[in-house]
């Protein structure tokens, strides 16, 4: 509904691109003032300029406590309050086909950004919200990798699973102040972080993208790759007063992947039998 966040102030980390950018634009369209946090200064400043007086940009490394505190302080100083904290920033880990080959050299950085960062952001924002005495909303962006086990990228999976458990625990802890804490679990969303097409020559990008889509959609009931806007819409709902009785949940935005396997294995087995044995 138009004006879902009218009069509210939000912070969106990782707000200069992908899901963060879509969320910033949607929050502003629904009446919020937004502080965009990112490390991409050019993109962050350009987005803030495009949003006009409703947005400002603050360079922030979410793994650094003092920078996150400065981010929260900026929101209060410039816009007077803080109502929504969207801990969206995250990074992937190095891709190895097998865990046995993983060097784990990026473990500390990935863990600090994906898990410690949202924990710091939640704490800093909640302290302000408690002092305001009017409740508030904290959203943490996890992944279906935190819900479903799988091969490879173990550090990323572990941080997202940890974030989901932290969010549930924070929801219980902060409910006494009227602060709602929820988690988003995006699936195979088209973002720069999920792209394997970087570095591929232009002639082969389309072919590779088609093949990657087929792999992602194989076990996805809804046969459409998600877009950043899909996650932003879910974030808007959870941030709004329409979700005033919702806390401690993890909302998958993934076309049904976590619901179960849509492949009709019986049909495939019977088809294989027919091919081998005949009708």
Steps between C-alpha positions, in 0.01 A plus 500: 500500500631850420642671806575178692807666652375859510689698763741217580879500481688196372856385453585259220848352505640381170254752364679609184425196286293186451244426771618798703447748221154361419410527868622859530297604197188322624530632855535856369202451267295400805586808701815408692816699543795267445867492588683300234803314634755344268866493400428592139516877534416587139191280487387599849533871440328473161206314653468752782499783247232326294282462811526870582449625855365162610839328502860553604807284452744387769806292417492204738687176550247300699776283648632804687305583817598868506385549141164337566453718807584806293241388246227476763606832650477661154143380454396650833695821446376567146149356511417514870431134575538140385209265433632232263841336481548277196826310545524405135876517430666168436777338302558159350794277572748357253344234280656155519322197347581296810545591868816289502659752264383809691791698645268681747724804460201734484320349800563792736398773255185320383398425858561858612289645217220243486453422868682745726387796286126434544554428869673836548234674290218340694649601833576860403158553341311332784663724759364805317158340453480411869579859596233630262246277673292441187621160387673448169586247233823316431537291184794271434570367153603134507464248216344166419860379543435546870190283486607222264812292524709462188843449356777759489512862625489377859605830657219688330245234597617498861479879536149513357380216723649682797325822399164325492549361850625835629196678356258265676683545827512879462125502429439337838744727681378827351126433503477660845576833333251450218783443252426243231787299350451295185718332244478479122633197315537585130548221249660521158454875458664674207761722665867572425597279796316200355633545147743255345504700176764752601808480281315314224519653153184664371429233239476228764321683780150423376574131446661464841216689670244266342685193621544640849130584517412142406718369784353739756141437391526121490377459858303827521121455468444852366702508181618861514827635633433744780592865469622744768156663493344175623709508817448874542122450498530240775723735699248782460220284634699384804612858569148637485231511768309241297739244651461629856436151641786331315833446668757222516416364155721413206324583174633316195481692171602221268222375276421206725842333520477435873149354470631179348623331184264565204661234281262212428747223568242227441428634152874517426554145625213365290627692196847353552352151532313548175813617321694200619239223488258636245127551545 
